[in-house]
Amino acid sequence: MMENIPWFKEILKQIVESQTLIIPFFSVIWQIIKEWWWIPVPFLLWPIFKYHWLFWRNRVWEATKKSKNILLEIRIPGEILKPMRAMETVLVGFWQIYGPPNWFEQWWKGEYSLSFGLEIVSIEGIPHFLIRIPHKQRDVFESHIYAQYPDAEITEVQDYTKNVPQDLPNDRWQFFGTDYTTAGSGRDFFPLKTYRDFETEHEAKEEKRIDPISSLMEGLSRLGEGEQFWIQINVSPVTDAECGFVTEAKKKRDKLVKRKTPEKKGLIIKEAANILLHGVQEKKKEDEKMLPPEMMLTPGEREIVSGLERKISKHLFKTTMRYLYLARRDKFFGGRVKIPMSYFNEFGNSSMGMIIPWGDTITKVKQNWYDFFIFQKRRLYVKKRRMFSNYLNRMQAYWPMDVRKSYFYLNSEELASIYHFPSRITSPPSVIPRVEAKKREAPHDLPIED
């Protein structure tokens, strides 16, 4: 009955005709895929190959290189009258280990830029200041520390990470950890709060100075038996030549101040062709403004531009940052995991730079509706094992893949504000072990028995 309706017959006819066209089309597509499927495969596998190749070459170089990394503990002197600026001077001295490998050294020999680590560790309530450096550069590092802190004591120590089971987490030990990144895309162009924001450095009395690290020291000193906190800041000196950070920061600065960029001149032949086709076009005259764009900025915008320029005017370091809170399962207290978070939060500024925990690396698994909570315990275990391995090997997250969120750029002033030796007033000897007795060289005329 429906076949007698003219419009229905027309629809059936179009369906049949469309099938006669679609089926051959898909047949041709299938033949192309079957014959040429292998062409895109090398392009898809190339990133994976680069990852494993670089991982292998780096491991080979590390196994054969003569310069190993060592861990130094710095026992700070009883009195530190110098402000945090002294640590900035030390870090500027450390920057001279800069020396990136060339293409052949990186991809064939497996070499990478020299770096060092700034670490704060609390073992059952006793904080320790440590630096991890290349063995051959020990004299360089020690000379810069002694230059600013002549009464400090520097000793080589064993790696504290070897004093806990290497299969964490296990039945007896638990831990929480996270890597840090910047808040928002490109926010590391803007500076963090530094000692310039916390103190004027003109206070006559030390007790009037403000030092944010005092809150961290107070929190770390409250750990009990079976608890540990590990804070790790890995830094590598860089220049604009290999990272382009300064160039991009200047572009952002020019955009903020609405500074006009010079127009790029095209080829003479192209300009001549445009004149022949369109004739000479008069440029529109813009209204002349009485004030330059810089003078039209608000106070907040002016402060941002000033901070950005101050950041790129100092030595830069490629930085990764993380921390772990470890404890025996019967001693683990979840409330302590916020101690470093609150400390790092003190250097953030909502209108400028801010460092925050990187959600992808936090050692917990979020419950999402689309995964039906599959393998939560296993996924959490794998995540923790990756975090623990990265900490032991002092590697950035997802290394050797160059994941942009796994690192950021800080200058010497920002690093010195985060990592420095606190004074006696802000952190008394009951919190941090100090060198109380000043050591001096023996007099040259001291009699010596044969």
Rosetta blueprint (number, residue, H / E / L):
1 M L
2 M H
3 E H
4 N H
5 I L
6 P H
7 W H
8 F H
9 K H
10 E H
11 I H
12 L H
13 K H
14 Q H
15 I H
16 V H
17 E H
18 S H
19 Q H
20 T H
21 L H
22 I H
23 I H
24 P H
25 F H
26 F H
27 S H
28 V H
29 I H
30 W H
31 Q H
32 I H
33 I H
34 K H
35 E H
36 W H
37 W L
38 W L
39 I L
40 P L
41 V H
42 P H
43 F H
44 L H
45 L H
46 W H
47 P H
48 I H
49 F H
50 K H
51 Y H
52 H H
53 W H
54 L H
55 F H
56 W H
57 R H
58 N H
59 R H
60 V H
61 W H
62 E H
63 A H
64 T H
65 K L
66 K L
67 S L
68 K L
69 N E
70 I E
71 L E
72 L E
73 E E
74 I E
75 R E
76 I L
77 P E
78 G L
79 E L
80 I L
81 L L
82 K L
83 P L
84 M L
85 R H
86 A H
87 M H
88 E H
89 T H
90 V H
91 L H
92 V H
93 G H
94 F H
95 W H
96 Q H
97 I H
98 Y L
99 G L
100 P L
101 P L
102 N L
103 W H
104 F H
105 E H
106 Q H
107 W H
108 W H
109 K H
110 G L
111 E L
112 Y L
113 S L
114 L L
115 S L
116 F E
117 G E
118 L E
119 E E
120 I E
121 V E
122 S E
123 I E
124 E L
125 G L
126 I E
127 P E
128 H E
129 F E
130 L E
131 I E
132 R E
133 I E
134 P E
135 H H
136 K H
137 Q H
138 R H
139 D H
140 V H
141 F H
142 E H
143 S H
144 H H
145 I H
146 Y H
147 A H
148 Q H
149 Y L
150 P L
151 D L
152 A L
153 E E
154 I E
155 T E
156 E E
157 V E
158 Q L
159 D L
160 Y H
161 T H
162 K H
163 N H
164 V L
165 P L
166 Q L
167 D L
168 L L
169 P L
170 N L
171 D L
172 R L
173 W E
174 Q E
175 F E
176 F E
177 G E
178 T E
179 D E
180 Y E
181 T E
182 T E
183 A L
184 G L
185 S L
186 G L
187 R H
188 D H
189 F H
190 F L
191 P L
192 L L
193 K L
194 T L
195 Y H
196 R H
197 D H
198 F H
199 E L
200 T L
201 E L
202 H L
203 E L
204 A L
205 K L
206 E H
207 E H
208 K H
209 R L
210 I L
211 D L
212 P L
213 I H
214 S H
215 S H
216 L H
217 M H
218 E H
219 G H
220 L H
221 S L
222 R L
223 L L
224 G L
225 E L
226 G L
227 E E
228 Q E
229 F E
230 W E
231 I E
232 Q E
233 I E
234 N E
235 V E
236 S E
237 P E
238 V E
239 T L
240 D H
241 A H
242 E H
243 C H
244 G L
245 F H
246 V H
247 T H
248 E H
249 A H
250 K H
251 K H
252 K H
253 R H
254 D H
255 K H
256 L H
257 V L
258 K L
259 R L
260 K L
261 T L
262 P L
263 E L
264 K L
265 K L
266 G L
267 L L
268 I H
269 I H
270 K H
271 E H
272 A H
273 A H
274 N H
275 I H
276 L H
277 L H
278 H H
279 G L
280 V L
281 Q L
282 E L
283 K L
284 K L
285 K L
286 E L
287 D L
288 E L
289 K L
290 M L
291 L L
292 P L
293 P H
294 E H
295 M H
296 M H
297 L L
298 T L
299 P H
300 G H
301 E H
302 R H
303 E H
304 I H
305 V H
306 S H
307 G H
308 L H
309 E H
310 R H
311 K H
312 I H
313 S L
314 K L
315 H L
316 L E
317 F E
318 K E
319 T E
320 T E
321 M E
322 R E
323 Y E
324 L E
325 Y E
326 L E
327 A E
328 R E
329 R L
330 D L
331 K L
332 F L
333 F L
334 G H
335 G H
336 R H
337 V H
338 K H
339 I H
340 P H
341 M H
342 S H
343 Y H
344 F H
345 N H
346 E L
347 F L
348 G L
349 N L
350 S L
351 S L
352 M L
353 G L
354 M L
355 I E
356 I E
357 P E
358 W L
359 G L
360 D L
361 T L
362 I L
363 T L
364 K L
365 V L
366 K L
367 Q L
368 N L
369 W L
370 Y L
371 D L
372 F L
373 F L
374 I L
375 F L
376 Q H
377 K H
378 R H
379 R H
380 L H
381 Y H
382 V H
383 K H
384 K H
385 R H
386 R H
387 M H
388 F H
389 S H
390 N H
391 Y H
392 L H
393 N H
394 R L
395 M L
396 Q L
397 A L
398 Y L
399 W L
400 P L
401 M L
402 D L
403 V L
404 R H
405 K H
406 S H
407 Y L
408 F E
409 Y E
410 L E
411 N E
412 S H
413 E H
414 E H
415 L H
416 A H
417 S H
418 I H
419 Y L
420 H L
421 F L
422 P L
423 S L
424 R L
425 I L
426 T L
427 S L
428 P L
429 P L
430 S L
431 V L
432 I L
433 P L
434 R L
435 V E
436 E L
437 A L
438 K L
439 K L
440 R L
441 E L
442 A L
443 P L
444 H L
445 D L
446 L L
447 P L
448 I L
449 E L
450 D L
